[in-house]
């Protein structure tokens, strides 16, 4: 009888451990997605500081690459198109590359005219 109680206790503890690990993984996934969104927003803001948006009716940013370099750095590549007010054609384009850290600070930034 004592053997059955120990077995049931062990199985119960393993089940609780499994639920704890599963919920922690789920929470970490949500944090990582929010962190990536903040890092992308920081990179887009940096593009806005360096790009020329004069005479633009709209500006479109397209993230075409996200590379997790290590535990801290995320490399983001963004293509930016600036459309004219007159006929909605692209008047300027930019290719930007950002390296951000986990706090959504831009560590390195490079922008080129496309």
ZAROFI-719423 format. One line per field, with one value per residue: x, y, z of N, C-alpha, C in turn; residue in three letters. Coordinates in pm, 1 decimal, always signed. Example, Ala and Ser with C-alpha at 12.3 -4.5 7.8 and 13.67 -1.06 7.14 Angstrom:
# ZAROFI-719423
npx = c(+1319.0; +1285.0);
npy = c(-569.0; -225.0);
npz = c(+780.0; +708.0);
capx = c(+1230.0; +1367.0);
capy = c(-450.0; -106.0);
capz = c(+780.0; +714.0);
cpx = c(+1320.0; +1290.0);
cpy = c(-330.0; +3.0);
cpz = c(+780.0; +787.0);
res = c(ala; ser);
***
This chain:
# ZAROFI-719423
npx = c(+82.1; +192.5; +375.4; +212.5; +107.2; +337.7; +404.8; +179.1; +204.3; +448.4; +382.5; +185.4; +336.6; +510.7; +325.3; +237.5; +481.9; +517.7; +298.7; +375.9; +613.6; +511.0; +334.9; +519.5; +674.8; +481.6; +426.4; +678.7; +696.8; +503.3; +623.1; +856.1; +749.9; +629.6; +859.0; +1004.5; +832.0; +859.2; +1129.1; +1130.0; +971.6; +1143.8; +1349.9; +1216.6; +1154.9; +1412.1; +1474.5; +1296.1; +1421.7; +1636.2; +1554.2; +1410.2; +1108.8; +974.0; +719.1; +563.3; +289.8; +229.2; +402.8; +561.3; +667.7; +845.2; +919.6; +1163.3; +1338.8; +1431.0; +1668.4; +1788.6; +2068.7; +2220.2; +2166.4; +2101.0; +2103.7; +1913.0; +1883.1; +1746.7; +1600.0; +1478.7; +1267.4; +1187.6; +941.2; +866.3; +593.5; +467.2; +266.9; +133.9; +88.6; +90.1; +318.8; +627.8; +869.4; +1104.1; +1322.1; +1434.7; +1678.1; +1723.9; +1919.2; +1915.2; +2050.9; +1935.0; +1901.4; +1789.2; +1642.6; +1522.3; +1684.2; +1862.9; +2151.3; +2330.9; +2309.8; +2224.9; +2164.1; +2059.7; +2003.6; +1758.9);
npy = c(-119.2; +123.4; +156.8; +216.2; +465.9; +623.9; +606.5; +727.2; +982.4; +1061.9; +1060.7; +1259.4; +1484.8; +1497.2; +1554.8; +1811.7; +1947.1; +1922.7; +2079.0; +2326.5; +2378.6; +2382.0; +2604.2; +2806.2; +2804.4; +2885.3; +3145.2; +3260.7; +3257.8; +3449.8; +3678.2; +3693.8; +3750.0; +4000.2; +4143.0; +4127.0; +4275.9; +4528.3; +4573.7; +4583.4; +4812.0; +5001.9; +4995.0; +5081.4; +5340.6; +5443.6; +5436.6; +5633.7; +5859.1; +5894.8; +5882.7; +6050.2; +6195.4; +6397.3; +6547.4; +6317.2; +6098.4; +5864.0; +5618.0; +5310.0; +5041.1; +4741.6; +4450.4; +4230.1; +4047.0; +3875.4; +3796.8; +3611.1; +3675.9; +3610.8; +3539.5; +3794.9; +3986.2; +4098.3; +4090.7; +4301.8; +4354.4; +4599.6; +4718.5; +5022.4; +5218.5; +5521.7; +5702.7; +5920.8; +6224.3; +6308.4; +6107.5; +5862.6; +5702.5; +5532.6; +5731.6; +5738.2; +5496.9; +5285.6; +5075.7; +4923.7; +4819.4; +4693.8; +4633.9; +4520.2; +4519.8; +4325.5; +4509.4; +4666.0; +4862.2; +5031.5; +4900.9; +4887.6; +5051.0; +5082.3; +5241.3; +5248.9; +5397.7; +5266.4);
npz = c(+0.0; +77.3; -125.8; -349.2; -275.2; -271.3; -542.1; -666.3; -554.3; -666.2; -940.8; -942.0; -865.6; -1086.7; -1287.8; -1207.7; -1234.5; -1512.0; -1602.9; -1503.1; -1645.6; -1907.6; -1896.4; -1843.8; -2078.9; -2263.2; -2168.6; -2203.8; -2482.3; -2550.7; -2436.9; -2594.1; -2847.9; -2803.4; -2736.9; -2978.0; -3142.0; -3023.6; -3076.0; -3355.3; -3392.0; -3281.3; -3468.1; -3700.8; -3618.7; -3610.1; -3881.7; -3966.2; -3858.9; -4027.8; -4294.8; -4582.8; -4577.3; -4702.8; -4902.0; -4911.1; -4949.7; -4834.3; -4638.0; -4649.9; -4461.6; -4476.9; -4320.8; -4396.0; -4304.2; -4014.5; -3788.9; -3531.4; -3373.9; -3144.6; -2796.1; -2717.6; -2929.0; -3207.7; -3551.2; -3783.9; -4093.9; -4303.1; -4556.6; -4698.4; -4850.2; -5007.4; -5101.7; -5357.0; -5339.1; -5563.3; -5776.4; -5653.5; -5685.3; -5624.6; -5487.7; -5344.0; -5203.7; -4940.1; -4788.6; -4489.5; -4210.3; -3889.1; -3568.7; -3274.3; -2914.2; -2629.8; -2485.9; -2670.7; -2775.3; -3027.5; -3147.1; -3360.7; -3678.4; -4018.0; -4326.2; -4663.0; -4983.2; -5187.5);
capx = c(+0.0; +282.9; +435.5; +113.7; +98.5; +458.5; +394.2; +80.2; +263.6; +549.8; +313.1; +120.0; +440.9; +555.9; +220.5; +246.8; +604.0; +489.1; +212.2; +455.1; +703.8; +429.2; +286.7; +635.5; +708.6; +378.0; +448.9; +802.3; +666.6; +434.6; +722.0; +945.7; +677.8; +618.9; +993.4; +1037.0; +753.0; +922.1; +1255.6; +1096.4; +927.8; +1263.4; +1421.5; +1137.0; +1174.4; +1545.9; +1462.0; +1229.5; +1517.0; +1736.4; +1493.6; +1346.8; +966.1; +914.0; +628.2; +513.8; +149.9; +233.7; +530.2; +537.7; +784.5; +825.7; +1025.6; +1184.2; +1430.9; +1456.5; +1767.5; +1835.5; +2213.3; +2256.1; +2059.1; +2074.2; +2090.2; +1822.6; +1913.6; +1621.7; +1618.5; +1352.8; +1259.3; +1095.8; +900.9; +802.9; +506.5; +441.6; +129.1; +73.5; +35.8; +107.6; +432.5; +738.6; +968.3; +1228.5; +1321.8; +1548.5; +1704.1; +1786.1; +1956.1; +1929.8; +2079.1; +1876.2; +1921.7; +1664.6; +1569.1; +1476.3; +1775.8; +1934.4; +2294.3; +2394.0; +2209.9; +2277.1; +2057.5; +2104.8; +1897.2; +1733.4);
capy = c(+0.0; +236.9; +171.1; +283.3; +606.2; +691.1; +613.5; +830.5; +1110.9; +1093.2; +1094.1; +1389.7; +1586.8; +1507.4; +1624.2; +1954.7; +1998.3; +1936.1; +2195.5; +2447.0; +2399.6; +2418.7; +2741.7; +2894.5; +2812.6; +2967.2; +3284.6; +3307.2; +3283.6; +3579.4; +3782.7; +3704.8; +3816.8; +4141.4; +4199.4; +4144.0; +4389.0; +4650.9; +4590.7; +4627.0; +4951.3; +5083.5; +5002.1; +5167.7; +5477.7; +5485.0; +5465.0; +5763.5; +5965.9; +5909.1; +5885.3; +6174.3; +6174.1; +6517.3; +6526.8; +6179.0; +6077.1; +5752.1; +5548.2; +5168.6; +4967.4; +4597.1; +4372.0; +4111.5; +3952.7; +3878.9; +3694.8; +3614.0; +3654.9; +3540.6; +3556.9; +3936.0; +4070.1; +4063.6; +4165.0; +4331.4; +4421.0; +4665.5; +4790.0; +5134.8; +5283.7; +5652.2; +5726.3; +6063.3; +6270.4; +6335.7; +5993.3; +5740.0; +5621.3; +5531.9; +5834.2; +5701.9; +5369.2; +5267.0; +4944.5; +4948.6; +4705.3; +4731.4; +4533.1; +4567.2; +4431.8; +4280.7; +4624.0; +4737.8; +4970.6; +5007.2; +4890.0; +4926.7; +5087.8; +5118.3; +5266.0; +5278.5; +5428.3; +5149.4);
capz = c(+0.0; +85.6; -258.8; -435.1; -233.7; -321.9; -687.8; -697.5; -518.0; -767.6; -1065.9; -922.0; -870.8; -1226.1; -1363.6; -1174.0; -1297.1; -1655.0; -1622.4; -1475.6; -1759.5; -2023.5; -1882.4; -1855.0; -2221.3; -2326.1; -2127.1; -2267.7; -2623.3; -2556.1; -2409.4; -2708.8; -2956.2; -2767.2; -2744.5; -3119.7; -3191.2; -2974.2; -3146.0; -3491.3; -3382.1; -3259.0; -3595.2; -3790.0; -3570.5; -3653.7; -4025.8; -3974.4; -3826.8; -4133.3; -4428.0; -4626.4; -4599.5; -4761.2; -5015.0; -4910.6; -4913.0; -4740.8; -4624.4; -4619.9; -4412.0; -4487.8; -4257.0; -4478.5; -4241.4; -3869.7; -3756.2; -3392.9; -3381.7; -3021.1; -2697.8; -2691.5; -3048.0; -3316.7; -3673.5; -3853.9; -4223.0; -4339.4; -4684.2; -4682.8; -4974.2; -4988.3; -5216.5; -5383.1; -5324.2; -5693.4; -5851.2; -5574.6; -5728.8; -5528.7; -5521.1; -5276.8; -5133.8; -4849.5; -4729.7; -4359.4; -4128.2; -3748.6; -3467.2; -3149.5; -2800.0; -2567.4; -2433.1; -2790.0; -2809.2; -3152.5; -3121.2; -3487.1; -3778.6; -4149.5; -4422.3; -4800.1; -5077.1; -5274.0);
cpx = c(+86.3; +348.4; +341.4; +103.0; +220.1; +453.5; +295.8; +132.4; +365.6; +485.2; +243.7; +221.8; +494.7; +452.8; +223.2; +370.8; +583.5; +401.4; +287.8; +546.5; +625.2; +379.8; +401.2; +678.1; +608.8; +396.6; +573.9; +778.6; +597.7; +530.1; +813.6; +878.0; +665.0; +753.9; +1033.2; +958.9; +814.1; +1053.8; +1231.9; +1053.1; +1046.2; +1341.7; +1347.8; +1151.8; +1311.4; +1547.5; +1400.3; +1321.6; +1613.3; +1677.5; +1428.5; +1200.9; +897.7; +832.0; +576.0; +366.3; +138.8; +371.4; +499.5; +670.1; +751.6; +945.5; +1043.9; +1284.3; +1443.1; +1552.2; +1811.7; +1983.2; +2264.1; +2143.2; +2015.7; +2037.4; +1995.8; +1857.2; +1783.8; +1656.0; +1481.9; +1368.2; +1152.2; +1069.1; +827.2; +724.7; +477.8; +294.3; +59.0; +10.6; +58.3; +213.6; +541.8; +842.2; +1103.3; +1212.4; +1448.0; +1556.1; +1778.9; +1814.6; +1981.5; +1973.1; +2028.2; +1907.6; +1786.8; +1581.2; +1517.2; +1558.3; +1848.6; +2083.9; +2373.7; +2284.0; +2281.4; +2159.5; +2119.7; +1982.7; +1881.3; +1722.4);
cpy = c(+125.3; +264.5; +245.9; +432.4; +683.7; +706.4; +722.5; +969.6; +1154.2; +1133.4; +1230.3; +1503.4; +1605.3; +1580.7; +1773.9; +2018.5; +2019.3; +2056.2; +2325.5; +2478.7; +2444.6; +2562.4; +2841.8; +2911.1; +2900.3; +3114.8; +3341.3; +3337.5; +3418.4; +3694.6; +3802.9; +3777.2; +3965.5; +4210.6; +4223.5; +4260.7; +4521.4; +4677.6; +4636.6; +4772.8; +5044.9; +5100.2; +5092.8; +5313.7; +5530.5; +5514.1; +5603.2; +5879.9; +5994.2; +5922.5; +6021.3; +6145.4; +6297.8; +6479.7; +6383.5; +6175.1; +5958.3; +5687.4; +5405.2; +5105.1; +4818.5; +4527.4; +4246.5; +4014.2; +3980.5; +3764.4; +3712.3; +3577.6; +3575.7; +3564.5; +3701.1; +4012.4; +4010.2; +4152.0; +4177.7; +4401.7; +4470.3; +4735.4; +4897.6; +5197.5; +5412.4; +5682.4; +5875.2; +6095.9; +6278.7; +6211.3; +5858.1; +5645.3; +5629.9; +5634.1; +5807.0; +5566.4; +5355.3; +5120.5; +4971.2; +4816.9; +4755.6; +4609.4; +4591.0; +4468.8; +4398.9; +4393.6; +4714.0; +4863.2; +4933.1; +5012.8; +4934.3; +4955.4; +5125.8; +5135.6; +5301.8; +5314.7; +5310.3; +5190.1);
cpz = c(+0.0; -50.0; -353.1; -400.9; -284.0; -473.4; -729.1; -664.2; -621.4; -899.7; -1056.7; -930.0; -1011.9; -1312.1; -1335.6; -1235.5; -1446.5; -1684.4; -1600.2; -1592.7; -1881.4; -2013.8; -1893.1; -2000.2; -2293.7; -2291.9; -2193.3; -2414.8; -2639.1; -2531.7; -2528.8; -2824.2; -2927.5; -2778.0; -2889.3; -3179.4; -3147.1; -3047.3; -3290.0; -3489.9; -3359.3; -3388.4; -3694.6; -3747.3; -3612.5; -3803.5; -4043.7; -3943.3; -3941.7; -4274.4; -4455.1; -4659.9; -4656.5; -4884.4; -5022.3; -4873.6; -4818.2; -4745.4; -4582.4; -4578.2; -4421.8; -4424.4; -4341.4; -4419.6; -4092.5; -3840.4; -3611.6; -3394.5; -3262.2; -2922.2; -2680.7; -2817.5; -3152.1; -3435.7; -3752.5; -3983.9; -4270.0; -4473.3; -4668.1; -4819.5; -4940.9; -5115.9; -5230.8; -5365.5; -5459.5; -5756.8; -5782.9; -5632.3; -5623.2; -5574.3; -5456.1; -5210.6; -5050.4; -4807.5; -4599.8; -4289.2; -3986.8; -3668.5; -3336.2; -3037.6; -2737.2; -2509.5; -2545.3; -2817.0; -2937.3; -3123.4; -3244.3; -3588.8; -3908.0; -4243.8; -4556.4; -4883.4; -5172.6; -5419.5);
res = c(unk; unk; unk; unk; unk; unk; unk; unk; unk; unk; unk; unk; unk; unk; unk; unk; unk; unk; unk; unk; unk; unk; unk; unk; unk; unk; unk; unk; unk; unk; unk; unk; unk; unk; unk; unk; unk; unk; unk; unk; unk; unk; unk; unk; unk; unk; unk; unk; unk; unk; unk; unk; unk; unk; unk; unk; unk; unk; unk; unk; unk; unk; unk; unk; unk; unk; unk; unk; unk; unk; unk; unk; unk; unk; unk; unk; unk; unk; unk; unk; unk; unk; unk; unk; unk; unk; unk; unk; unk; unk; unk; unk; unk; unk; unk; unk; unk; unk; unk; unk; unk; unk; unk; unk; unk; unk; unk; unk; unk; unk; unk; unk; unk; unk);
***
